[in-house]
Amino acid sequence: MNTSWIAPDGQPRCHWCSATPQYLAYHDEEWGRPVANDQRLFEKLSLEGFQSGLSWRTILAKRENFRAAFHGFDFERIARYTQDDVQRLLDDAGIVRHRGKIEAVIHNAQRMRELVDQEGSLAAFVWRHEPDPRTLAEPQTQSTSPVSVTLSKELKKRGWKFVGPTTVYAFMQAMGLVNDHARDCVIRDRVERARRSFQRP
């Protein structure tokens, strides 16, 4: 799939990052680059859950507020949150104040501890589900995939919440399990090089 958007530097980019200037740096520096850090993986799954029903623009604009409110997405600390913390987060105008989503992050942090005990790390568990690039659809032509359905089921079986196949596919795109940059996007080759040199956990 080609993109028709030419960025201010004269180079082609994925069309979606034309929606707001905030997207360009995120697209160029983060989206699709492989990640093996458990805290960053947990953060992204949590923020994808918060995005449900909203735009990524809304979440990205509040991301630093989320990081401050959730102690950098330190899952060990979040797993010990109490009802006082839930109330603190509900009172925080800098984040999305949705009780169900807040409680899901705390619940998932507890499930994360269990998963790390069983699997060694979230990274090791997630990267075992990296799809064969030859099986992928054309970039940005789907919102779920067979692998995202499988990974979603695996997480739900372990008790995770807000991890449907669409949420999981967006997570896979962002964390580099697939390179979903448009074919003519100037960043696509850079992401592919990063994926080639990436040490799978």
Salt bridges, closest charged atoms under 4 A:
ASP9 OD2 - ARG13 NH2 2.80
ASP28 OD2 - ARG13 NH2 2.86
ASP28 OD1 - HIS27 ND1 2.73
GLU30 OE2 - ARG63 NH2 2.70
GLU43 OE1 - ARG67 NE 2.91
GLU48 OE2 - LYS44 NZ 2.86
GLU64 OE2 - ARG67 NH1 2.65
GLU76 OE1 - ARG113 NH1 3.74
ASP85 OD1 - ARG88 NH2 3.26
GLU103 OE2 - ARG99 NH1 3.40
GLU114 OE2 - ARG111 NH2 2.86
GLU119 OE1 - ARG128 NH2 2.84
GLU119 OE2 - ARG158 NH2 2.62
GLU130 OE2 - ARG195 NH2 2.98
GLU130 OE2 - ARG200 NH2 2.74
ASP132 OD2 - ARG134 NH2 2.71
GLU138 OE2 - ARG183 NH2 3.00
GLU154 OE2 - LYS157 NZ 3.83
GLU192 OE2 - ARG195 NE 3.85
